[in-house]
Amino acid sequence: MIIWYLFLLLSIWCLGFILARLLLNKPHFLEWIGISFILGSFVIGLIWYILNWYADVPINRELGNWTIAICFALLAIFRKETLYHFIRLMQDRISKIRFRSISFIGISIIILYSMTTFLPNAIIPVTDWDALTLYDFRALIVNKTGFFSSPAIVSNYFLGYPPFTSIGHLFGYIFDFYGVKMFYSALILSLSLTFYGLCRKYSSSLSSILATALVITHPLVVSQTYFAYTNLPYMIYYGLASIYLIQWTQSRSHKDMLVAGILFAGSSWIRAAEPLYILAILNALVFLFLFKRFKNWHHLLLLLTPFFFREWWFYHINNTREAFNIHSPVSSELLSSQTDMLDHGIRVINFVFKYAISDFIWLLILAAFAAFFALKQKNLLAIASSVFVSSIVAVLFYGTYVFSKSFEAWENIPDSLTRLSMILLIPACFLVSSLIFKSTDKKHLRRE
């Protein structure tokens, strides 16, 4: 039943399309197209879960059909505010595109490249260990029983991860379609369009294409596109949220801060264990003082969205543990010092550099040059990007050190750090796009 599955994905995009019209501040039309599915996936998944858990609405084909009908109906109702406005925006942009230009060819190649992942993901089933035993298994149980409260999936093992990826699989399973990894292909295509559109607001078309290509062709991103894990969606939501936060430093629009808050909340709906939204709040405070945005201080309250969302999630799972008489997992205590602090610190630095930084070393070198020129040219957008990228690198080192003091076998799971470090990719590529390529490619600076 792939047709109904595709209709459901399209309806999710329709809802996100309406939300994007309300939320985005002067979007590029490709940004609008791309972010729609990302927003829609978060909102639909959250609505399904709340209806399922608190209103006893089963997740099945009937719910899928209702979702399709309601989303298309909403698009029809708000067609003047959404479709007509979008068509005018798109016509204005397309009228300026030369279809034989390098820019048009480059965008087409990026879109086609992103779409090549759909066929393998439609054919090859979920085979990865964590997905089989957690994300996909939970989706299969819900598909069979209709409820996330099924005893088979109510345990600390499952409650440790929010259900974003499982619901993404359920989009296909409720229609008896098992090529559910197409959901990740849709996210990659959405990322390509959104990231290009965001870069294009401030950079040349050619540099935006190159930056987008750097993101979607990175070996870690390519491999994770075919894995039904949380890392790729987490990178997309967290990375794009960071760009909207960085964009706020220039636009000063509450809409950019609101979208950042929603996407950071979305990242917590994917992985709640890492409180990396705190990094966003700290960066926002730095931006407030660094760029003297004191008149817009109240915009920072919108960044509390992920905080309240994450607190709701932990409140929910704690109540679930009490209701099902599940003991909370024992908190990790700091290990006794087995080596001196200096030796341990050196081991952590080597570990992080080998399994995180080394995968992005050339990109970070380019970003460092970009940061240098940003200070020299007083490019606010690039300076903000530099601050955010630097803070992520610092957190990777500090977080690994803290984790190493509470988990004795920390050196035995390097792949987890490698996948987490993917959050560096989007803001670092945006930094490179916003400065270096633009300064060396001025003949392509006309808007398209």
Summary of the structure (lengths in Angstrom):
residues: 448
radius of gyration: 21.8
end to end distance: 38.9
largest distance: 66.7
contacts: 1542
relative contact order: 0.11
helix: 77%
strand: 0%
